[in-house]
Amino acid sequence: MTDNEEDQTVGKPHLLKHDHTDNVGVVVVEGLTAGTEMLGVVTADNSDFTVTAKADIPIGHKVALTDLSEGDTVMKYGEDIGRMVGPASVGEHVHTHNCKTKRW
């Protein structure tokens, strides 16, 4: 990455949290790698926060913003979107391997 490319990414969010009640955020950049200190933005009020990625997480996938245990409800958009079927600590990848819908 050149200095110019680096300058263009400063201040741009790595993940979005839609509502303050959400316990997961969505990665919005390609190539997110473990160890990255992610800038997050809460879209409800444009506030920001940071969290460190504990794994490589693909764009569009979720990241835990609180420690989540098996059976915990997953909140996104301020809504219940499913339950944890395996644990994820803050900064870990949340996807089909540890999160399922409650519909079935």
Secondary structure, DSSP 8 states (H G I E B T S, - for coil): --HHHHHHHTT--SEEE-STT-SEEEE-STTB-TT-EEEEEETTTTEEEEEE-SS-B-TT-EEESS-B-TT-EEEETTEEEEEESS-B-TT-EESTTTEE-S--
